[in-house]
Amino acid sequence: MLRDVRGVGYELDVPMSTFCDLPSVGQEIALHTHLVVREDAHLLFGFLTEPERVAFRLLLRITGVGPRLALAVLSGLSVSELAAAVSRQDSAALVRIPGVGKKTAERLLLELRERLESPGGAPIGVAVPAALEIGHALGALGYNEKESAWVLKQLPADIPLEEGIRRALKLLSRTE
C-alpha cells in the first residue's frame, strides 16, 4: 500500500485483515502504524485496529519472530482467533499459517500465553491497557522486561498513560 504525503511516499505493509477492510480508492483512512528500523531499511506496518497493532507488537517480542512472520500470523488469523488459539493452546491453527512450523507454533503459544498473563492479564482483543503501552515505552527507553514488569506492579491498574510513564521512570531512577 503506498501513500503520497506532500510528495513523500510511504509504503505500508498490512495484514490481509486490514487489506480486505480498506475503503474504496480515494477515500481517506487512518491506520495504526508500527515502524521497524533496521540497519538496511525502515519498514512501516499499518493496522486498521489498535488490537491488531498490539498483537503485532506482542508477536515481535517473541524470539525468532520478525515483522514478516508476525504479519503472516495476523493475515492468517484475526486477533480474536489468535487469542482463542492461545487460550486453547491450539497449535494446529498456527501451523496452517505459511512460515509457521510445529516448533514455532509451540513457541508462539507458550510465549503469547505468558505475555497475555502479564500486567492486567487482559487478552489481546480488548482495548489496550495503559500498562502495555507503558511497558512498550520503557522497552523503547532501554529497560528490560524484568524491570518493566517490576515497575508495572507498583502502578495502579487505572493510571493514565502519561502519568504512568512519569511514575515508572521515577520508580526506576530510584533503583539505579
N, C-alpha and C positions, 0 to 999 in steps of 0.2 A: 504494500500500500504506500503511495507516495503523496506527500502533501507539500504544496508550494506556499511559503510564507514570505511575502515581500522579496521574492527572488531566491530564497533559500529553500531547497527541497529537503524534506525529512522522510526517510523511508522507515516504515514501521513494520515489524513482523507481528502478526496477530494469530491467536489460536483460531481454529475453524469455528468455534462457538461465537467468537466475536465477528469473524468474517461473514458468517451466514446471517447475522442480525444487523449488519450495517444498512443504513438507509440508502436510498437511490443516489446515483451520482449527482453531484451538485448541491446536495443538502448538507448542512453543517452537522458535525457530531463532535462530542467531547469524549476523549478516551483517557483512561488512567494509564500512565506510562511508567516504564522502568528502563533506565539507561544502564547498560553494561559497558564498562570501559575496560578495554584490553590494550595490550601493547600495540597491536596491529589494527585495531578497529574500535569504533564506538557503535554499539548496537542498541537500537531503540525498539522496545516492545510495547505494544498497545493492548489495552483490555477494556471491554465495554463496561465491566462492573469492577468495583473495588474488591469483592471476594475473589475474583479471578486473579487480580494482581497479587493479593495476599497469598493465594495458593501458589502462584508462580514464585514468589519470594521464598516461601517455605520450601519448595522443591529445590531451589538453587542452593539452599543451605545444606543439602544432603551431599555427602561425599560421592563424587562420580557423576553428579547430575549437573549438566551445563544448561545454558539457556535453550539450546535446540531440543534437548530431551524434555526439559520442563514444558516447552511449548507443545511438543508432541503429546505429552501426557494430558495437557489441557485441551488439545484438539481431539483426543480420543475419548475423554471423559469430561462431563460437566463438573463443576465444583461440587455439586451435591452428590453426584455419582462417585467422585473421588472420595469424598468424606464418608459415604456409605461403604465403599470398598475398604477403606481404612478401618472403620468400626467393625466390619465383618471379617477383617483380615483376609480378604478375597484376592489372592494373588492372580487368579485366572483372569480377572477383569483387567489387571495391569499388563499381563503377558500378551494380551491381544493387541496392545499398542506397539506399532513398529519401533524398534530400537530398545524395547524393554524385554529382557530375558528373565528367566526364573530368579536368578540371584539378584538382579536389580530390583525386581518386583518385591522380593522379600525384604531387601534393604529399605525400599520406599515405605513399605507397610510398617516396618519397625520404627524407622526414624520419624515418619509422619505421625504415628501414634504418640510418640514421645513429645513431639512438638505441639500436638493438639492438646496435650495434657499440661502444657506449660502455663505460665501465668494466666489466670482467669479460666483456663480449661475450656474456652469457647471453641466450638467446631468451626472449620473453615467457612462454612456457608453463612455465618451470621455477620453482623456489622463488625467492622474492625475495632477491637478494643484498643484503648489508648495504650495499654501495656505492650501490645505487639508493636505499635509504632514507636514507642519509647525504646523498646529493645532494638529495633532497626536503627534508630538514631544513635544509640550507644555503640552498636556494632560499627556503624559508619565512622564513629569517632575513635575506633581502635580498641574498645573494651571487648573482652572475650565473653563467651556465653555464660560462664560461671559467674563473672562479675555482674553481668546484666541480670541474670536470674536472681542473684542475691539482692540487688537493689530493688528489683520489681516487687519482691516480697515485702519490702519495707514501705512501699507506697500504697495508699488506699486504692481500691479497685475502680472507683468512680472519678479518679483525678483527671482533670483536663490535660490534654497533650502537652501544651506549652509549660504548664506548671509542673507536670510530671518530669519533663526533661530537666527543668531547672533544679528540682529537688533531687533527682537522680544524680546529677553532676555534683551537687553539693555533698551528697552522701558519699559518693565515690572519691571526692577530693579529701575527705576526712580519713579514708582508709589507706591512702598512699603514703 
